[in-house]
Amino acid sequence: MPEVFRESGFCAFFYSNEHDPMHVHVRKGGAECKVRLRPLGMVRNYGFSEPEQKRILAIVAAHLSEIETYWLKYFGL
């Protein structure tokens, strides 16, 4: 499970068998979510509060180009 970045206790990562559309998973404590990159949005949420979800979307938006670059490099696209 390749880690893309960590910020404010949130860990953003991919599973090694990922698929399109481009997305990232975010975990903190026992909670996890899946965030689609374009258009940016929460796909699934397991345990994050509404304020945490908003924070996650802001963090992912700030790292968007980094995530996309990592995705393309990792999956050889």
N, C-alpha and C positions, 0 to 999 in steps of 0.2 A: 504494500500500500504506500505509494509514493506521496510524501508530504510536500506540499507546495509552499506553505508559509504558516507561521504562528503569529498571532497578534491578540493582545488583551486576553490571553488564555484560550482563545479559539484556535483550533488546529484545522487547516484546510488541506484536503487530500483527495486523491483519486483512488479508486480500486483498480487493480491491474488489468481487469477485464472490462473496462468501461466501454461505452458506446455513445454515439451521437444522440441527441444534440449535446454540445459541449456543456458540461456542468462540473460542479465541485461539491464535495461533501464537507461539512463543517461539524466538528465535534468539540464539546467542552463538558467535562464531568460525564454524566450519564446521558446527556442529550446529544442528538445528532440531527442534521437536516441535509437536504439536497437542494442546491441552488443552481438554476439554469442561468447561463451567462447572457444569452441574447435571445429574446429580450430578458433582461434581468428579472428574476422572480423566484420565489420559494416554490419548490416542487413538492417536497415532503418535509414534515417537521415532526420530530419525536422528542418532545420535552422542553423546547425553548419557549419562553414567554413572548408575548407580542413585542415588548421593548427589545428583548434579545434578538428577535427576528429582524427588526428594523436595523439594529446595530450590525448584525451579520451582513445584511444586504449592503449597508454602507461600506463595510470593510471589503467585501467582495468587489464592489464597484471601484474602490480605490486600488485594488490589485488586479483589475480585469485584464490588462495587457500582459501582465506577468503570468497569470493563470493560462491565458490563451497560448502564449509562447510555450509554456511548460507542457500543456496538453499536446500541441502539435509536435514538439520534439519527442516527448515520451512515447506517443502512439505512432510516430513515424509518418505523419501526414504532411 
